[in-house]
Amino acid sequence: MNQETRLRFSPGEIVATRGADALLRELNLHPVRLLSRHLSGDWGEVGAEDAQANEAALQTGARLLSVYTVAGVKCFVITEAEPRAVTTILLADEY
């Protein structure tokens, strides 16, 4: 993340599933590329209802979900509900 990225919440511990880790390594794509979008409130390809739910969750402490397509594969970035202890990067088919 660069200094200009505005973080809207804390991710807690950051983890990735084996599938997501393998995909990102294969593509030589650092996970911070997805994380910076998620943490700044760029929810990616979620629908309007999920985007609204994410915005509300910033106030209520509920779960946050972002969806990004990486080399044709859907990836999720999920930050668990309060206390926001863990953010997980995973492939959609691992959900």
C-alpha positions as CSV (number, residue, x, y, z in Angstrom):
1,M,0.0,0.0,0.0
2,N,1.2,3.5,-0.7
3,Q,1.0,6.3,1.7
4,E,-1.9,7.9,-0.2
5,T,-4.2,4.9,0.3
6,R,-6.8,5.8,2.8
7,L,-7.6,2.8,5.1
8,R,-11.2,2.7,6.2
9,F,-10.7,-0.1,8.7
10,S,-8.1,-2.3,10.3
11,P,-7.7,-5.8,8.7
12,G,-6.5,-7.6,11.8
13,E,-4.4,-10.7,10.9
14,I,-4.2,-11.2,7.1
15,V,-4.4,-14.8,5.8
16,A,-4.9,-16.5,2.5
17,T,-6.2,-20.0,1.6
18,R,-3.9,-22.4,-0.3
19,G,-5.8,-21.8,-3.5
20,A,-5.6,-18.0,-3.3
21,D,-1.9,-18.2,-2.3
22,A,-1.1,-20.5,-5.2
23,L,-2.9,-18.3,-7.7
24,L,-1.3,-15.1,-6.5
25,R,2.2,-16.7,-6.6
26,E,1.6,-18.2,-10.0
27,L,0.7,-14.7,-11.3
28,N,3.5,-13.0,-9.3
29,L,0.8,-10.7,-7.8
30,H,1.4,-9.4,-4.3
31,P,-1.7,-9.8,-2.1
32,V,-1.3,-6.1,-1.1
33,R,-2.9,-5.2,-4.5
34,L,-6.2,-6.8,-3.4
35,L,-5.9,-5.7,0.2
36,S,-5.3,-2.1,-0.6
37,R,-8.5,-2.0,-2.6
38,H,-10.5,-3.8,0.1
39,L,-9.2,-1.7,3.0
40,S,-9.8,1.6,1.1
41,G,-13.5,0.6,0.5
42,D,-13.2,-0.4,-3.2
43,W,-15.4,-3.4,-2.9
44,G,-14.7,-4.6,-6.5
45,E,-17.4,-6.5,-8.2
46,V,-20.0,-6.9,-5.4
47,G,-23.6,-6.1,-6.2
48,A,-25.2,-2.9,-5.1
49,E,-26.8,-4.5,-2.0
50,D,-23.5,-6.0,-0.8
51,A,-21.8,-2.6,-1.4
52,Q,-24.4,-0.9,0.7
53,A,-24.1,-3.6,3.4
54,N,-20.3,-3.1,3.4
55,E,-20.8,0.7,3.9
56,A,-23.2,0.0,6.8
57,A,-20.8,-2.6,8.2
58,L,-18.1,0.1,8.6
59,Q,-20.4,1.7,11.2
60,T,-21.9,-1.5,12.8
61,G,-18.8,-3.8,12.8
62,A,-20.4,-6.5,10.6
63,R,-18.5,-8.6,8.1
64,L,-17.0,-6.9,5.0
65,L,-16.8,-8.6,1.6
66,S,-15.0,-7.6,-1.6
67,V,-14.9,-9.5,-4.9
68,Y,-12.2,-9.2,-7.5
69,T,-11.5,-11.1,-10.7
70,V,-7.8,-12.1,-11.0
71,A,-6.8,-13.8,-14.3
72,G,-10.4,-14.9,-14.9
73,V,-10.8,-16.3,-11.3
74,K,-13.1,-14.8,-8.7
75,C,-11.3,-13.9,-5.5
76,F,-13.0,-12.9,-2.3
77,V,-11.5,-10.7,0.4
78,I,-13.4,-11.1,3.7
79,T,-12.9,-9.2,6.9
80,E,-14.7,-10.9,9.8
81,A,-17.1,-9.0,12.0
82,E,-16.0,-7.2,15.1
83,P,-13.4,-7.3,16.5
84,R,-12.1,-7.5,12.9
85,A,-9.4,-9.9,13.9
86,V,-8.9,-11.6,10.6
87,T,-9.0,-10.8,6.9
88,T,-9.0,-13.8,4.5
89,I,-8.1,-13.8,0.8
90,L,-9.8,-16.9,-0.8
91,L,-11.0,-18.1,-4.2
92,A,-14.8,-18.0,-4.7
93,D,-14.9,-21.8,-5.0
94,E,-13.2,-22.1,-1.6
95,Y,-16.0,-20.2,0.1
